[in-house]
Amino acid sequence: MPYAKAASPSTANLHRVFLLRTIAVTGQPAAVAFVAFYLDVRLPLAAIGTVITALAVFNLITWLRVGRASEPTHEEVLIQLLADVAALSGLLYLTGGRPIRSWCCSSSR
């Protein structure tokens, strides 16, 4: 029985980034909703939603790219990782970096 050719390291890395981003894009709205509505922390929900939506669209494009037969270049994988860093930096900026701290550790001085 012939064995399928193993995926190249770049293809495996791109697939891994896609899967991790899928988990992140799925969990981020839940985390934001929990903090905003259950913990009652004021957040710029429209801006946060825009960042998460942009990341989801980028992930859809990545899904289409993973399905192509050509091997992704190292630069493509780097761009993928830079997009994740940019999105996470944006989310940290929009949430103030520490939204839980404002809820649990606020001091009334």
C-alpha positions as CSV (number, residue, x, y, z in Angstrom):
1,M,0.0,0.0,0.0
2,P,1.6,3.3,-1.0
3,Y,2.0,6.0,1.7
4,A,1.0,9.6,1.2
5,K,3.8,12.0,0.9
6,A,4.5,13.7,4.2
7,A,3.7,17.4,4.3
8,S,6.7,19.8,4.1
9,P,7.7,21.7,7.3
10,S,6.3,24.9,5.9
11,T,2.9,23.3,5.1
12,A,2.8,21.7,8.6
13,N,3.6,25.0,10.2
14,L,1.0,26.9,8.2
15,H,-1.6,24.2,9.1
16,R,-0.6,24.5,12.8
17,V,-0.9,28.3,12.7
18,F,-4.3,27.9,11.1
19,L,-5.6,25.5,13.8
20,L,-4.3,27.6,16.6
21,R,-5.8,30.8,15.1
22,T,-9.1,28.9,14.7
23,I,-9.1,28.1,18.5
24,A,-8.2,31.7,19.3
25,V,-10.9,33.2,17.0
26,T,-13.4,30.9,18.6
27,G,-12.4,31.6,22.2
28,Q,-11.8,35.4,22.0
29,P,-15.4,36.4,21.6
30,A,-16.4,34.2,24.5
31,A,-13.7,35.7,26.7
32,V,-14.6,39.3,25.7
33,A,-18.3,38.6,26.3
34,F,-17.5,37.1,29.8
35,V,-15.4,40.1,30.8
36,A,-17.8,42.7,29.3
37,F,-21.1,41.3,30.5
38,Y,-20.4,39.0,33.5
39,L,-17.6,41.0,35.1
40,D,-19.2,44.3,33.9
41,V,-16.0,45.8,32.6
42,R,-16.4,48.5,30.0
43,L,-14.7,47.6,26.8
44,P,-14.8,49.1,23.2
45,L,-16.8,46.1,21.9
46,A,-17.1,47.4,18.3
47,A,-13.3,47.9,18.0
48,I,-12.6,44.5,19.6
49,G,-15.2,42.9,17.3
50,T,-13.5,44.5,14.3
51,V,-10.1,43.1,15.3
52,I,-11.5,39.6,15.9
53,T,-13.5,39.7,12.6
54,A,-10.4,40.8,10.7
55,L,-8.5,37.9,12.2
56,A,-11.3,35.5,11.3
57,V,-11.3,36.7,7.7
58,F,-7.5,36.3,7.6
59,N,-7.9,32.8,8.9
60,L,-10.4,32.0,6.2
61,I,-7.9,33.2,3.6
62,T,-5.3,31.0,5.3
63,W,-7.7,28.0,5.1
64,L,-7.9,28.6,1.4
65,R,-4.1,28.8,1.2
66,V,-3.6,25.5,3.2
67,G,-5.7,23.7,0.6
68,R,-3.5,24.7,-2.3
69,A,-1.0,22.2,-3.7
70,S,2.0,24.6,-3.7
71,E,4.2,24.7,-0.6
72,P,4.0,27.9,1.4
73,T,7.2,29.9,1.7
74,H,8.8,30.9,4.9
75,E,7.8,34.4,4.3
76,E,4.2,33.4,4.1
77,V,4.4,31.7,7.4
78,L,6.1,34.8,8.9
79,I,3.3,37.0,7.6
80,Q,0.8,34.7,9.2
81,L,2.6,35.0,12.6
82,L,3.0,38.8,12.2
83,A,-0.8,39.1,11.6
84,D,-1.4,37.2,14.8
85,V,1.0,39.4,16.8
86,A,-0.7,42.5,15.3
87,A,-4.1,41.3,16.2
88,L,-3.2,40.3,19.7
89,S,-1.4,43.6,20.2
90,G,-4.5,45.4,19.1
91,L,-6.7,43.4,21.5
92,L,-4.3,44.1,24.4
93,Y,-4.3,47.8,23.5
94,L,-8.1,48.0,23.3
95,T,-8.6,46.1,26.5
96,G,-6.1,48.2,28.4
97,G,-3.9,45.1,28.7
98,R,-5.4,44.0,32.0
99,P,-9.2,44.1,32.1
100,I,-9.4,41.6,35.0
101,R,-7.2,43.8,37.2
102,S,-9.6,46.6,37.0
103,W,-12.4,44.3,38.2
104,C,-10.7,42.3,41.0
105,C,-7.9,44.6,42.3
106,S,-9.4,48.1,42.2
107,S,-8.8,50.1,45.2
108,S,-11.1,52.8,46.4
109,R,-8.8,55.6,47.4
